[in-house]
Amino acid sequence: AMWQNGAGQALELCAALGKVYGMPGLSFDAGKDLTMDWGDGVLFDRTRTWNEYMSMVTSGLLRPELALAWYFDLPHADAAQLAKIRKELMPQAAQAAPANNEEKKGETQIGA
């Protein structure tokens, strides 16, 4: 978070300088316009995490929609978002899933 905040502040400064020098079209909102993914860095092994998620899916501990939401960085906070993931990324499961089976008590969502 510290590095992302620093990059956001630097880009906001660049946008402000652009306005001072009269460069058109320079606006920047760090919360909306800046996305950083450190990927497979020293502190984070995306492949290992994905394999752990897939193991949890295979064991029935995690819904596949949540694993896909994490992998593709998709919104997954409500039933409509999970249904969209099933429809777009899991067409066979979307056809088989009943409409009222969206929320189950005790399930944990990634990032929630």
Backbone as a printed PyTorch tensor [residue, N CA C, xyz], in Angstrom:
tensor([[[  0.8250,  -1.1880,   0.0000],
         [  0.0000,   0.0000,   0.0000],
         [  0.8690,   1.2520,   0.0000]],

        [[  1.9920,   1.2040,   0.7050],
         [  2.8630,   2.3680,   0.7700],
         [  3.3860,   2.7390,  -0.6170]],

        [[  3.8230,   1.7470,  -1.3850],
         [  4.3570,   2.0170,  -2.7150],
         [  3.2680,   2.5190,  -3.6530]],

        [[  2.0770,   1.9540,  -3.5480],
         [  0.9790,   2.3950,  -4.4000],
         [  0.5830,   3.8330,  -4.0510]],

        [[  0.5520,   4.1670,  -2.7700],
         [  0.2440,   5.5410,  -2.3600],
         [  1.2920,   6.5130,  -2.8880]],

        [[  2.5560,   6.1240,  -2.7910],
         [  3.6330,   6.9710,  -3.2960],
         [  3.5410,   7.1870,  -4.7950]],

        [[  3.2570,   6.1300,  -5.5300],
         [  3.1090,   6.2530,  -6.9850],
         [  1.9100,   7.1290,  -7.3230]],

        [[  0.8240,   6.9700,  -6.5790],
         [ -0.3620,   7.7980,  -6.8090],
         [ -0.0700,   9.2640,  -6.5790]],

        [[  0.6570,   9.5780,  -5.5090],
         [  1.0120,  10.9690,  -5.2270],
         [  1.9260,  11.5350,  -6.3090]],

        [[  2.8620,  10.7360,  -6.7910],
         [  3.7580,  11.1900,  -7.8550],
         [  2.9780,  11.4830,  -9.1360]],

        [[  2.0310,  10.6230,  -9.4740],
         [  1.2380,  10.8450, -10.6820],
         [  0.3080,  12.0420, -10.5340]],

        [[ -0.2350,  12.2530,  -9.3300],
         [ -1.0580,  13.4430,  -9.0910],
         [ -0.2200,  14.7120,  -9.2430]],

        [[  1.0140,  14.6810,  -8.7690],
         [  1.9170,  15.8140,  -8.9290],
         [  2.1970,  16.0810, -10.4100]],

        [[  2.4380,  15.0210, -11.1690],
         [  2.6780,  15.1770, -12.6110],
         [  1.4600,  15.7750, -13.3050]],

        [[  0.2670,  15.3350, -12.9290],
         [ -0.9560,  15.8840, -13.5190],
         [ -1.1030,  17.3610, -13.1630]],

        [[ -0.7830,  17.7340, -11.9160],
         [ -0.8670,  19.1380, -11.4980],
         [  0.1400,  19.9890, -12.2660]],

        [[  1.3520,  19.4880, -12.4370],
         [  2.3570,  20.2180, -13.2170],
         [  1.9170,  20.3710, -14.6700]],

        [[  1.2940,  19.3430, -15.2100],
         [  0.7780,  19.4320, -16.5730],
         [ -0.2590,  20.5250, -16.7130]],

        [[ -1.1080,  20.6670, -15.7060],
         [ -2.1090,  21.7440, -15.7350],
         [ -1.4390,  23.1090, -15.6570]],

        [[ -0.4050,  23.2320, -14.8060],
         [  0.3180,  24.5000, -14.6710],
         [  0.9280,  24.8990, -16.0110]],

        [[  1.4590,  23.9320, -16.7460],
         [  2.0800,  24.2100, -18.0360],
         [  1.0830,  24.2130, -19.1900]],

        [[ -0.1970,  24.0920, -18.8710],
         [ -1.2380,  24.2070, -19.8840],
         [ -1.3760,  23.0090, -20.8000]],

        [[ -1.0030,  21.8460, -20.3360],
         [ -1.1520,  20.6400, -21.1560],
         [ -2.5900,  20.1470, -21.0140]],

        [[ -3.3090,  20.0380, -22.1200],
         [ -4.7260,  19.6630, -22.0480],
         [ -4.9200,  18.1810, -21.7190]],

        [[ -6.0520,  17.8960, -21.0920],
         [ -6.4540,  16.5090, -20.8710],
         [ -5.7420,  15.7860, -19.7510]],

        [[ -5.0650,  16.5150, -18.8910],
         [ -4.3490,  15.8500, -17.8060],
         [ -5.1580,  15.9230, -16.5180]],

        [[ -5.8190,  14.8460, -16.2120],
         [ -6.4840,  14.7210, -14.9200],
         [ -6.1940,  13.3190, -14.4140]],

        [[ -6.1050,  13.1930, -13.1130],
         [ -5.7250,  11.9100, -12.5460],
         [ -6.3810,  11.7410, -11.1940]],

        [[ -6.9770,  10.5830, -10.9780],
         [ -7.5490,  10.2070,  -9.6850],
         [ -6.8910,   8.8880,  -9.2880]],

        [[ -6.0010,   8.9440,  -8.3090],
         [ -5.2320,   7.7550,  -7.9240],
         [ -6.1260,   6.5960,  -7.5190]],

        [[ -7.2430,   6.8810,  -6.8650],
         [ -8.1360,   5.8120,  -6.4330],
         [ -8.7940,   5.0850,  -7.5810]],

        [[ -8.9650,   5.7710,  -8.6950],
         [ -9.6880,   5.1990,  -9.8260],
         [ -8.7650,   4.8610, -11.0010]],

        [[ -7.7360,   5.6580, -11.2040],
         [ -6.9150,   5.5240, -12.4030],
         [ -5.6350,   4.7160, -12.2180]],

        [[ -5.2430,   4.4390, -10.9940],
         [ -3.9860,   3.7240, -10.7530],
         [ -4.2710,   2.3120, -10.2630]],

        [[ -3.7310,   1.3460, -10.9830],
         [ -3.8300,  -0.0480, -10.5720],
         [ -2.4260,  -0.6260, -10.5710]],

        [[ -2.0600,  -1.2470,  -9.4700],
         [ -0.7350,  -1.8610,  -9.3870],
         [ -0.8900,  -3.3190,  -8.9930]],

        [[ -0.1980,  -4.1770,  -9.7000],
         [ -0.1620,  -5.6000,  -9.3750],
         [  1.3070,  -5.9850,  -9.3480]],

        [[  1.7780,  -6.3360,  -8.1840],
         [  3.1960,  -6.6440,  -8.0440],
         [  3.5230,  -8.0380,  -8.5570]],

        [[  2.4970,  -8.7670,  -8.9360],
         [  2.7010, -10.0470,  -9.6000],
         [  3.5110, -11.0340,  -8.7930]],

        [[  4.3660, -11.7460,  -9.4740],
         [  5.1500, -12.8100,  -8.8620],
         [  6.4410, -12.2560,  -8.2780]],

        [[  6.3090, -11.4090,  -7.2880],
         [  7.4660, -10.8240,  -6.6430],
         [  8.0460, -11.7550,  -5.5970]],

        [[  8.9770, -11.2450,  -4.8560],
         [  9.6490, -12.0260,  -3.8280],
         [  8.6800, -12.4110,  -2.7100]],

        [[  7.7560, -11.5170,  -2.3810],
         [  6.8650, -11.7490,  -1.2500],
         [  5.5610, -12.4290,  -1.6380]],

        [[  5.3220, -12.6240,  -2.9150],
         [  4.0350, -13.1530,  -3.3580],
         [  4.2540, -14.1180,  -4.5090]],

        [[  3.7910, -15.3320,  -4.3600],
         [  3.8980, -16.3350,  -5.4150],
         [  2.4870, -16.6390,  -5.9020]],

        [[  2.0930, -15.9880,  -6.9830],
         [  0.7370, -16.1110,  -7.5150],
         [  0.4140, -17.5560,  -7.8970]],

        [[  1.3690, -18.2600,  -8.4570],
         [  1.1370, -19.6460,  -8.8660],
         [  0.8560, -20.5250,  -7.6520]],

        [[  1.6400, -20.3520,  -6.5940],
         [  1.4120, -21.1440,  -5.3830],
         [  0.0460, -20.8420,  -4.7760]],

        [[ -0.3240, -19.5610,  -4.7400],
         [ -1.6260, -19.1760,  -4.1930],
         [ -2.7510, -19.7540,  -5.0390]],

        [[ -2.6120, -19.6860,  -6.3670],
         [ -3.6360, -20.2530,  -7.2540],
         [ -3.7730, -21.7550,  -7.0120]],

        [[ -2.6540, -22.4480,  -6.8680],
         [ -2.7030, -23.8900,  -6.5920],
         [ -3.3850, -24.1770,  -5.2560]],

        [[ -3.1470, -23.3360,  -4.2590],
         [ -3.8250, -23.5040,  -2.9700],
         [ -5.3270, -23.2940,  -3.1210]],

        [[ -5.7240, -22.2700,  -3.8760],
         [ -7.1550, -22.0220,  -4.1100],
         [ -7.7850, -23.1930,  -4.8500]],

        [[ -7.0960, -23.7110,  -5.8620],
         [ -7.6410, -24.8370,  -6.6220],
         [ -7.7720, -26.0690,  -5.7340]],

        [[ -6.8330, -26.2690,  -4.8310],
         [ -6.9260, -27.3760,  -3.8890],
         [ -8.1530, -27.2150,  -2.9950]],

        [[ -8.4180, -25.9880,  -2.5560],
         [ -9.6060, -25.7420,  -1.7340],
         [-10.8840, -25.9490,  -2.5400]],

        [[-10.8740, -25.5700,  -3.8150],
         [-12.0410, -25.8010,  -4.6750],
         [-12.2700, -27.2950,  -4.8270]],

        [[-11.2120, -28.0440,  -5.1170],
         [-11.3080, -29.4930,  -5.2950],
         [-11.8090, -30.1740,  -4.0250]],

        [[-11.3950, -29.6670,  -2.8710],
         [-11.8220, -30.2380,  -1.5900],
         [-13.2160, -29.7860,  -1.1770]],

        [[-13.7930, -28.8660,  -1.9190],
         [-15.1170, -28.3590,  -1.5830],
         [-15.1110, -27.2830,  -0.5130]],

        [[-13.9500, -26.7430,  -0.1910],
         [-13.8470, -25.7060,   0.8310],
         [-14.0640, -24.3020,   0.2780]],

        [[-13.9450, -24.1370,  -1.0330],
         [-14.0600, -22.8230,  -1.6630],
         [-14.8360, -22.9550,  -2.9600]],

        [[-15.7600, -22.0530,  -3.1770],
         [-16.5320, -22.0770,  -4.4160],
         [-15.6430, -21.6670,  -5.5870]],

        [[-15.7800, -22.3120,  -6.7360],
         [-14.9480, -21.9870,  -7.8910],
         [-15.0870, -20.5330,  -8.3320]],

        [[-16.2820, -19.9610,  -8.1650],
         [-16.4960, -18.5700,  -8.5560],
         [-15.5730, -17.6300,  -7.7820]],

        [[-15.3530, -17.9440,  -6.5080],
         [-14.4930, -17.0970,  -5.6870],
         [-13.0310, -17.2220,  -6.0980]],

        [[-12.6140, -18.4260,  -6.4530],
         [-11.2410, -18.6150,  -6.9350],
         [-11.0320, -17.8530,  -8.2380]],

        [[-11.9970, -17.9390,  -9.1420],
         [-11.8930, -17.2120, -10.4090],
         [-11.9300, -15.7020, -10.1850]],

        [[-12.7390, -15.2550,  -9.2390],
         [-12.8020, -13.8240,  -8.9270],
         [-11.4390, -13.3290,  -8.4520]],

        [[-10.7810, -14.1260,  -7.6160],
         [ -9.4470, -13.7430,  -7.1630],
         [ -8.4670, -13.7270,  -8.3360]],

        [[ -8.4740, -14.7760,  -9.1320],
         [ -7.4980, -14.9200, -10.2100],
         [ -7.6060, -13.7910, -11.2290]],

        [[ -8.8400, -13.4450, -11.5950],
         [ -9.0540, -12.4240, -12.6180],
         [ -9.3770, -11.0540, -12.0220]],

        [[ -9.2610, -10.9180, -10.7030],
         [ -9.5170,  -9.6600, -10.0010],
         [-10.8930,  -9.0950, -10.3560]],

        [[-11.9170,  -9.9400, -10.1700],
         [-13.2910,  -9.5740, -10.4930],
         [-14.0700,  -9.2520,  -9.2280]],

        [[-15.0620,  -8.3750,  -9.3360],
         [-15.9200,  -8.1230,  -8.1710],
         [-16.7220,  -9.3690,  -7.8300]],

        [[-16.9070,  -9.6290,  -6.5350],
         [-17.5840, -10.8580,  -6.1070],
         [-18.3270, -10.6720,  -4.7860]],

        [[-18.7740,  -9.4540,  -4.5190],
         [-19.3750,  -9.1380,  -3.2260],
         [-20.8150,  -9.5940,  -3.0800]],

        [[-21.5170,  -9.8070,  -4.1970],
         [-22.9260, -10.1840,  -4.0650],
         [-23.2900, -11.2880,  -5.0570]],

        [[-24.5170, -11.7610,  -4.9320],
         [-24.9860, -12.8850,  -5.7410],
         [-24.9700, -12.5690,  -7.2310]],

        [[-25.2930, -11.3380,  -7.5980],
         [-25.3130, -10.9710,  -9.0180],
         [-23.9100, -11.0410,  -9.6190]],

        [[-22.9100, -10.6100,  -8.8670],
         [-21.5380, -10.6580,  -9.3660],
         [-21.0510, -12.0960,  -9.4970]],

        [[-21.4140, -12.9500,  -8.5390],
         [-21.0430, -14.3620,  -8.6340],
         [-21.7500, -15.0270,  -9.8080]],

        [[-23.0070, -14.6760, -10.0460],
         [-23.7490, -15.2300, -11.1840],
         [-23.1040, -14.8110, -12.4960]],

        [[-22.6180, -13.5770, -12.5640],
         [-21.9450, -13.1000, -13.7770],
         [-20.6560, -13.8930, -14.0280]],

        [[-19.9180, -14.1910, -12.9650],
         [-18.6960, -14.9930, -13.1030],
         [-19.0470, -16.3790, -13.6310]],

        [[-20.0910, -16.9930, -13.0450],
         [-20.5130, -18.3180, -13.5220],
         [-20.9210, -18.2620, -14.9900]],

        [[-21.6840, -17.2560, -15.3620],
         [-22.1790, -17.1490, -16.7390],
         [-21.0330, -16.9720, -17.7260]],

        [[-20.0810, -16.0990, -17.3930],
         [-19.0080, -15.7740, -18.3300],
         [-17.8550, -16.7780, -18.3160]],

        [[-17.5360, -17.3340, -17.1580],
         [-16.3510, -18.1870, -17.0530],
         [-16.6580, -19.6550, -16.7890]],

        [[-17.8960, -19.9530, -16.3940],
         [-18.2840, -21.3260, -16.0650],
         [-19.6520, -21.6220, -16.6840]],

        [[-19.7760, -21.6060, -18.0000],
         [-21.1060, -21.7310, -18.6180],
         [-21.8540, -23.0090, -18.2370]],

        [[-21.1600, -24.1370, -18.0820],
         [-21.8450, -25.3740, -17.7050],
         [-22.4150, -25.2610, -16.2940]],

        [[-21.6700, -24.6730, -15.3880],
         [-22.1380, -24.5140, -14.0100],
         [-23.2790, -23.5090, -13.9350]],

        [[-23.2330, -22.4720, -14.7670],
         [-24.2920, -21.4610, -14.7550],
         [-25.6210, -22.0660, -15.1690]],

        [[-25.5930, -23.0050, -16.1040],
         [-26.8280, -23.6440, -16.5540],
         [-27.3700, -24.5870, -15.4840]],

        [[-26.4890, -25.2070, -14.7210],
         [-26.9110, -26.1970, -13.7310],
         [-27.2920, -25.5760, -12.3900]],

        [[-26.7940, -24.3660, -12.0880],
         [-27.0180, -23.7610, -10.7690],
         [-28.4110, -23.1700, -10.6670]],

        [[-29.1410, -23.5150,  -9.6110],
         [-30.4480, -22.8890,  -9.3960],
         [-30.2860, -21.4170,  -9.0240]],

        [[-31.2320, -20.5960,  -9.4000],
         [-31.1440, -19.1500,  -9.1890],
         [-31.1070, -18.7710,  -7.7140]],

        [[-31.7390, -19.5500,  -6.8370],
         [-31.7860, -19.1860,  -5.4210],
         [-30.6200, -19.7620,  -4.6240]],

        [[-29.6400, -20.3430,  -5.2830],
         [-28.5040, -20.9670,  -4.6010],
         [-27.3070, -20.0230,  -4.5760]],

        [[-27.5460, -18.7190,  -4.5850],
         [-26.4690, -17.7480,  -4.6980],
         [-25.7100, -17.5420,  -3.3860]],

        [[-26.4280, -17.4700,  -2.2770],
         [-25.7570, -17.1800,  -1.0120],
         [-26.0040, -18.3150,  -0.0280]],

        [[-24.9360, -18.7790,   0.5720],
         [-25.0330, -19.8320,   1.5720],
         [-24.4600, -19.2920,   2.8660]],

        [[-25.0780, -19.6130,   3.9730],
         [-24.5890, -19.1310,   5.2640],
         [-23.2190, -19.7260,   5.5620]],

        [[-22.3700, -18.8780,   6.1390],
         [-21.0710, -19.3390,   6.5840],
         [-19.9980, -19.3240,   5.5160]],

        [[-20.3150, -18.9200,   4.2830],
         [-19.2850, -18.8870,   3.2500],
         [-18.4920, -17.5980,   3.3620]],

        [[-17.2190, -17.7080,   3.1500],
         [-16.3480, -16.5550,   3.2110],
         [-15.9870, -16.1400,   1.8040]],

        [[-15.9900, -14.8390,   1.5690],
         [-15.6070, -14.3280,   0.2620],
         [-14.2030, -13.7680,   0.3500]],

        [[-13.4620, -13.9250,  -0.7170],
         [-12.0970, -13.4430,  -0.7740],
         [-12.1160, -11.9230,  -0.7100]],

        [[-11.2760, -11.3610,   0.1210],
         [-11.1640,  -9.9170,   0.2100],
         [-12.2700,  -9.2540,   1.0050]],

        [[-13.2010, -10.0220,   1.5380],
         [-14.3050,  -9.4140,   2.2960],
         [-13.9470,  -9.2780,   3.7500]]])
